[in-house]
Amino acid sequence: MLNFDHVSKRYADGGDALLDVSFHLRPGEIAFLTGHSGAGKSTLLKLIAVMERCSRGQVLLDGQNLNKAKDRHIPYIRRKLGLIFQDYKLLQDRTVFDNVALPLVIAGVGHQEICRRVRAAIDKVDLLGKENKYPQALSGGEQQRVGIARAVVNRPPLILADEPTGNLDPELSAEIMHLFEAFQQVGVTVLIATHDIALVERMGHRVLKLDHGRLVES
Amino acid sequence: MDRLHAYCAIHAHAFFSSLGRLLRTPFTTVMTVVVLALAIALAAGFYLLVANVQQLTAGIQNSNQISLFLKDSVSDDSGAQLAEKIKKYPTVEQVNVITKQQALAEFRQYSGFGEALDALEKNPLPTVLQVLPVSSLTDAGQLEQLVTSLDKLSAVDFAQMDMQWVKRLQSIMALAQRGVTLLSIILGSAVLFITGNTIRLELHNRRDEVVIAKLVGATDSFIQRPFLYTGFWLGFGSGVAAWLLVTVMMLILHQPMQRLSDLYGGIFDVRYLGFGETSMLWFISAVLGVCGSWIVLKYQLQQLKPE
């Protein structure tokens, strides 16, 4: 599904964010990406979402070399990913329904299909009845679940989450993590960046640990 | 089929949502539209003014008739002899003699100075020969040559082409027309840049939205669409406002212009922007709005990267 092959990333200012990172994620696998802040977790996720390009090595998503992807192909690569952010990145002036529908609208899905799939996604994150609320009227945990519904509505094969529980208390965090496990059980590959070691250990899934840009545990 | 339907729905949504967005910020929108409308109205108003004045020259038949004013000492008889002589010129078609008496009678009839003329001891008007060149003689240089050669005749006080003023007016109008074109280009570019800048600000305000759309897989054309429609609405709205402005201006000027025209024997009718001209004005304004937005989006969207 996802293959990192001796990947290094050096920023223009000379700092090395990733050094010779290699790992492989099988379809339907769930993994945590851990490490201190600045260890390169975000950079690694950005390489997968083609927000950055690696300096050496190659990143393969579903067999496609992301380093060689043309700019105009990037939107189509991102449609294969479900991105989840620490700050949720919701549109504050749109309802929950419209936020979740955004990837489908962008992909040019028909109106009826949008209604059906958005409702299913909202149901999955247990927010039915709140479709017409605006994000500001929701709690942090609920907003993050809206973000998750938006990430899965297009049924992407790979979900990337960057500190998804960073702003949530332990109870809510566990709830969110169980949601990810539920997606994994239906065959979705999930990669979660987090520094919540206690949570990671409790879940007992595969851990990729970064230290100063190097992969020290996989 | 469903895809096509979805595509049309996206367009329709962008079309109306961009209008709705503009209407939700009425103050900003009105400010922008007024500035754009003033620029467009300036060009359209100048165009209409020239079009109105142009009727002055369009109605007049183009004639190359030359008037020869003979010296006071030349009698009607020798005037008639001279007319015969000039008639033999290969370049001359016809010569009419207006004797001193005829001229006086005509003047008395049209000028209204009849009584003043009675007070004069003798007829102050000269004999006039109206020379009509052959119709094949249209070249300005050759005409000028004929006028000069006639002017040199000893009996002639001075020769003048009757329609010279028309020709002068015509060249002034040609100049004014070019002025309209230049002004339109300058003001058109102003419209282009003003909409461009407005869209740039709008893009800046909606930065988060653009970034999020990019992250969930939006193509540039998807992101551009609502902004292009915003440009369309701004341009089109300004075109309509400019048309309103010009028409109101013409309504205010209608009466004095009509009075002026009546004084000159109804030489022109007050003209407004016609259907074709109005549609063209709205079309061009809308196109300028879209182009202004497009130029900015082309450069700014590439710089707007997530993170």
Chai-1 contact restraints between the chains, C-beta under 6 A:
chainA,res_idxA,chainB,res_idxB,connection_type,confidence,min_distance_angstrom,max_distance_angstrom,comment,restraint_id
A,M51,B,P306,contact,1.0,0.0,6.0,A-B,restraint_1
A,M51,B,E307,contact,1.0,0.0,6.0,A-B,restraint_2
A,P75,B,G217,contact,1.0,0.0,6.0,A-B,restraint_3
A,P75,B,T219,contact,1.0,0.0,6.0,A-B,restraint_4
A,R78,B,G217,contact,1.0,0.0,6.0,A-B,restraint_5
A,R79,B,G217,contact,1.0,0.0,6.0,A-B,restraint_6
A,L83,B,L215,contact,1.0,0.0,6.0,A-B,restraint_7
A,K89,B,I212,contact,1.0,0.0,6.0,A-B,restraint_8
A,L91,B,E209,contact,1.0,0.0,6.0,A-B,restraint_9
A,L102,B,V216,contact,1.0,0.0,6.0,A-B,restraint_10
A,P103,B,V216,contact,1.0,0.0,6.0,A-B,restraint_11
A,I106,B,G217,contact,1.0,0.0,6.0,A-B,restraint_12
A,I106,B,A218,contact,1.0,0.0,6.0,A-B,restraint_13
A,I106,B,F222,contact,1.0,0.0,6.0,A-B,restraint_14
A,G108,B,R3,contact,1.0,0.0,6.0,A-B,restraint_15
A,G108,B,A6,contact,1.0,0.0,6.0,A-B,restraint_16
A,G108,B,Y7,contact,1.0,0.0,6.0,A-B,restraint_17
A,G110,B,D2,contact,1.0,0.0,6.0,A-B,restraint_18
A,G110,B,A6,contact,1.0,0.0,6.0,A-B,restraint_19
